[in-house]
Amino acid sequence: MSELSPSSPPPGKRSRSIYLLPNLFTTSALLAGFYSIVASVNSDYTTSAIAIIVAMALDGFDGRVARMTNTTTAFGAEYDSMADMVSFGVAPALLMYQWSLSSLPPTTYGQLSWVVAFVFTACCGLRLARFTVQVGTADKRFFQGLACPSAAAILASMVWVCTEFDMPGPSLVWLVIPVTLVTAVLMVSSFAYYSFKDLGTSKRIPFAMLLGILLLFVTTAVDPPKMILIASVLYGLSGPSWALFSMLRKRSRQTS
C-alpha cells in the first residue's frame, strides 16, 4: 500500500483547496464591485469605473478555473450570479446615477433619474436569471442577449473616457439616458452574441485570430479606457448587426 509523503497534504484538504480557488475569484470580483459602489458614493468616478472593469476581468476567470480543475458546482454557479448582480447590475447603475443621472432637475425629471438606473439593474437581474435556467440547454458558443459584464463595461468605460477628457456627467445626461436604457434592453434581448467559450477547446487557432487577439491586448495596454470602450461598444452592436445581416440574407434568398 502506498503512503502519502509527510510533505503532501491530505486528500480532503487538497480537494477543499481546489474548490476554494474558483470561489476566490468570484469573491474578488464581488469585492471589486463593492469597492466600485463605495467609490461612486464618494464621487470618485474614475476609480469606480476601473473597479467594474477589474470585476469583469476577475469574473472571466472563475468559471474557466472551475472547468479546468473540474470543480464546477451548483453553489459556485449561484454564488457567481449573486456576485454578478452586485458588480454588473448595482455598481454600474449607481455609477451612472451618481455621475450623471442625479443632475436631472428634481422638479421636472427627478423620478426619471433613478428609474433609468433601476431599469438597468432590473434587466441585469433578468438576464442573470435567464442564463441560470438555460445552463445545460443553450448553445455555449453564443449568449442570448448581451452578457451583464459586457453591458457594465460599456457604461464603466464611457465614464472612464469622459472623466479623462474632463467631460462632466451632468452635461452628458441626455446621452447617458439612452445609452443606459439601450444597454439594458440588449441584456434582455434575444440577440445572439458570440461567447468566445470555444476558443480554448480547439487545439488549433487560426493565425489571423491569434494575431487579432494579440493586437487587441497591445492596443488595450497602450490606451485602456478608449480601447475598452471601443471594444465593448462594437461587441454590443454585434448582436443586432448580425441579426440584421441574417434577416437581409434570408430575404435575398427568398426573392432570388
C-alpha positions as CSV (number, residue, x, y, z in Angstrom):
1,M,0.0,0.0,0.0
2,S,1.4,3.4,-1.0
3,E,1.7,6.0,1.7
4,L,1.5,9.8,1.5
5,S,4.7,11.6,1.9
6,P,5.0,13.8,5.0
7,S,5.0,17.0,2.8
8,S,2.0,16.1,0.8
9,P,-1.4,17.5,2.0
10,P,-4.2,15.1,2.9
11,P,-6.6,14.4,0.0
12,G,-9.5,16.1,1.7
13,K,-7.5,19.3,2.3
14,R,-6.3,19.3,-1.3
15,S,-9.9,18.9,-2.6
16,R,-11.1,21.8,-0.4
17,S,-8.2,24.0,-1.7
18,I,-9.2,23.2,-5.3
19,Y,-12.8,24.0,-4.7
20,L,-11.8,27.3,-2.9
21,L,-9.9,28.6,-6.0
22,P,-12.8,29.5,-8.3
23,N,-14.8,30.9,-5.4
24,L,-11.8,33.0,-4.5
25,F,-12.0,34.7,-8.0
26,T,-15.8,35.2,-7.5
27,T,-15.2,36.8,-4.1
28,S,-12.5,39.0,-5.6
29,A,-14.9,40.1,-8.3
30,L,-17.6,40.8,-5.7
31,L,-15.1,42.9,-3.7
32,A,-14.2,44.9,-6.8
33,G,-18.0,45.5,-7.4
34,F,-18.5,46.6,-3.8
35,Y,-15.5,48.9,-4.0
36,S,-16.9,50.5,-7.1
37,I,-20.1,51.3,-5.1
38,V,-18.1,52.9,-2.3
39,A,-16.1,54.9,-4.9
40,S,-19.3,56.1,-6.6
41,V,-20.7,57.2,-3.2
42,N,-17.5,59.1,-2.6
43,S,-17.7,60.8,-6.1
44,D,-14.5,59.0,-7.2
45,Y,-16.0,58.0,-10.6
46,T,-12.7,57.0,-12.3
47,T,-11.9,54.6,-9.6
48,S,-15.5,53.3,-9.6
49,A,-15.3,52.6,-13.4
50,I,-11.9,50.9,-13.1
51,A,-13.2,48.7,-10.3
52,I,-16.0,47.5,-12.6
53,I,-13.5,46.6,-15.3
54,V,-11.4,44.7,-12.8
55,A,-14.5,42.8,-11.6
56,M,-15.2,41.9,-15.3
57,A,-11.7,40.6,-15.7
58,L,-11.9,38.5,-12.5
59,D,-15.3,37.2,-13.5
60,G,-13.9,35.7,-16.6
61,F,-11.5,33.5,-14.6
62,D,-13.8,31.8,-12.0
63,G,-15.8,29.7,-14.5
64,R,-12.7,28.8,-16.5
65,V,-10.8,27.8,-13.4
66,A,-13.7,25.7,-12.2
67,R,-13.9,23.9,-15.5
68,M,-10.1,23.4,-15.7
69,T,-10.0,21.9,-12.1
70,N,-13.2,20.0,-12.6
71,T,-14.8,21.7,-9.6
72,T,-17.9,23.2,-11.1
73,T,-20.7,23.1,-8.5
74,A,-24.3,24.4,-8.2
75,F,-23.1,26.5,-5.2
76,G,-20.4,28.2,-7.3
77,A,-22.8,29.0,-10.1
78,E,-25.3,30.6,-7.7
79,Y,-22.6,32.5,-5.9
80,D,-21.3,33.8,-9.2
81,S,-24.7,35.0,-10.2
82,M,-25.1,36.9,-6.9
83,A,-21.7,38.5,-7.3
84,D,-22.5,39.4,-10.9
85,M,-25.7,41.1,-9.7
86,V,-23.7,43.4,-7.4
87,S,-20.7,44.0,-9.7
88,F,-22.5,44.4,-13.0
89,G,-26.1,45.3,-12.0
90,V,-26.0,47.5,-9.0
91,A,-22.5,49.1,-9.3
92,P,-22.8,50.4,-12.9
93,A,-26.3,51.7,-12.3
94,L,-25.2,53.6,-9.2
95,L,-22.2,54.9,-11.1
96,M,-24.3,56.3,-13.8
97,Y,-26.8,57.8,-11.3
98,Q,-24.1,59.5,-9.2
99,W,-22.0,60.6,-12.2
100,S,-24.8,62.0,-14.4
101,L,-28.4,61.0,-13.9
102,S,-28.8,62.6,-10.5
103,S,-28.2,66.0,-12.1
104,L,-31.7,66.0,-13.7
105,P,-33.9,68.7,-12.2
106,P,-35.9,67.2,-9.3
107,T,-39.0,69.2,-10.1
108,T,-39.3,68.0,-13.7
109,Y,-37.3,64.9,-14.3
110,G,-36.3,63.8,-10.8
111,Q,-38.1,60.5,-11.0
112,L,-36.5,59.7,-14.4
113,S,-33.0,59.7,-12.9
114,W,-33.4,56.7,-10.5
115,V,-35.9,54.9,-12.9
116,V,-33.3,54.7,-15.6
117,A,-30.7,53.4,-13.2
118,F,-33.2,50.8,-11.8
119,V,-34.1,49.6,-15.3
120,F,-30.5,48.7,-15.9
121,T,-30.3,46.9,-12.6
122,A,-33.6,45.0,-13.2
123,C,-32.5,44.0,-16.7
124,C,-29.3,42.7,-15.3
125,G,-31.2,40.5,-12.8
126,L,-33.5,39.2,-15.5
127,R,-30.5,38.4,-17.8
128,L,-28.7,36.5,-15.0
129,A,-31.9,34.6,-14.1
130,R,-32.4,33.6,-17.8
131,F,-28.8,32.5,-18.1
132,T,-29.1,30.3,-14.9
133,V,-32.2,28.4,-16.2
134,Q,-30.6,27.9,-19.6
135,V,-27.4,26.4,-18.4
136,G,-27.0,22.9,-19.9
137,T,-29.6,23.5,-22.7
138,A,-28.4,26.6,-24.6
139,D,-25.6,26.6,-27.2
140,K,-22.4,27.5,-25.3
141,R,-20.9,29.2,-28.3
142,F,-23.4,32.0,-28.1
143,F,-25.1,34.2,-25.4
144,Q,-28.8,35.0,-25.7
145,G,-28.7,38.8,-25.0
146,L,-25.7,40.9,-24.1
147,A,-23.8,39.5,-21.2
148,C,-24.0,41.5,-18.0
149,P,-20.2,42.1,-17.7
150,S,-20.1,43.4,-21.3
151,A,-23.1,45.8,-20.6
152,A,-21.4,47.0,-17.5
153,A,-18.1,47.5,-19.4
154,I,-19.9,49.9,-21.9
155,L,-21.1,52.1,-19.1
156,A,-17.9,52.0,-17.0
157,S,-15.6,52.6,-19.9
158,M,-17.8,55.5,-21.0
159,V,-17.4,57.2,-17.6
160,W,-13.7,56.4,-17.6
161,V,-13.1,58.1,-21.0
162,C,-15.3,61.1,-20.2
163,T,-13.5,61.8,-16.9
164,E,-10.2,61.6,-18.7
165,F,-11.3,64.2,-21.1
166,D,-12.8,66.4,-18.3
167,M,-16.4,65.9,-19.7
168,P,-18.7,66.2,-16.7
169,G,-21.6,63.8,-16.4
170,P,-24.3,66.4,-15.9
171,S,-23.5,67.9,-19.3
172,L,-24.0,64.5,-20.9
173,V,-27.1,63.4,-19.1
174,W,-29.3,63.3,-22.3
175,L,-26.7,61.0,-23.9
176,V,-26.3,58.8,-20.7
177,I,-30.1,58.1,-20.5
178,P,-30.4,56.4,-24.0
179,V,-27.1,54.7,-23.7
180,T,-28.1,53.2,-20.3
181,L,-31.5,52.1,-21.5
182,V,-30.3,50.6,-24.8
183,T,-27.6,48.7,-23.0
184,A,-30.2,47.4,-20.5
185,V,-32.6,46.3,-23.3
186,L,-29.7,44.5,-25.1
187,M,-29.2,42.4,-22.0
188,V,-32.8,41.0,-22.1
189,S,-33.0,40.8,-25.9
190,S,-32.8,37.6,-27.9
191,F,-29.9,38.7,-30.0
192,A,-27.1,36.1,-30.3
193,Y,-23.6,37.2,-29.1
194,Y,-20.5,35.1,-29.6
195,S,-19.3,33.8,-26.2
196,F,-15.7,33.0,-27.1
197,K,-16.0,29.9,-24.9
198,D,-15.0,27.5,-27.6
199,L,-11.6,29.3,-28.3
200,G,-9.8,27.2,-25.7
201,T,-11.4,23.9,-26.7
202,S,-9.9,23.6,-30.2
203,K,-6.3,22.5,-30.5
204,R,-5.5,24.8,-33.4
205,I,-6.4,28.5,-33.5
206,P,-6.3,30.4,-36.9
207,F,-3.2,32.6,-37.2
208,A,-5.4,35.6,-38.1
209,M,-7.4,35.2,-34.9
210,L,-4.3,34.8,-32.8
211,L,-2.9,38.0,-34.4
212,G,-6.1,39.8,-33.7
213,I,-6.1,38.8,-30.1
214,L,-2.5,39.9,-29.7
215,L,-3.2,43.2,-31.3
216,L,-6.2,43.8,-29.1
217,F,-4.1,43.2,-25.9
218,V,-1.4,45.5,-27.1
219,T,-3.7,48.4,-28.1
220,T,-5.6,48.0,-24.8
221,A,-2.4,48.2,-22.8
222,V,-1.4,51.4,-24.6
223,D,-4.8,53.2,-24.0
224,P,-7.1,51.1,-21.8
225,P,-10.1,53.4,-21.4
226,K,-10.6,54.2,-25.1
227,M,-9.9,50.6,-26.3
228,I,-12.2,49.0,-23.7
229,L,-14.9,51.5,-24.7
230,I,-14.5,50.8,-28.5
231,A,-14.3,47.0,-28.0
232,S,-17.3,46.9,-25.7
233,V,-19.5,49.1,-27.9
234,L,-18.5,47.1,-31.0
235,Y,-19.4,43.9,-29.2
236,G,-22.7,45.4,-28.0
237,L,-23.6,46.3,-31.6
238,S,-22.5,42.9,-33.0
239,G,-25.7,41.2,-31.8
240,P,-28.3,43.4,-33.6
241,S,-25.9,43.8,-36.6
242,W,-25.7,40.1,-37.1
243,A,-29.5,39.7,-36.7
244,L,-30.0,42.4,-39.3
245,F,-27.5,40.8,-41.7
246,S,-29.2,37.4,-41.3
247,M,-32.6,38.9,-41.9
248,L,-31.4,40.6,-45.1
249,R,-29.6,37.5,-46.3
250,K,-32.8,35.4,-45.7
251,R,-34.9,37.9,-47.7
252,S,-32.5,38.0,-50.6
253,R,-32.6,34.2,-50.8
254,Q,-36.4,34.2,-50.8
255,T,-36.6,36.8,-53.6
256,S,-33.9,35.1,-55.7
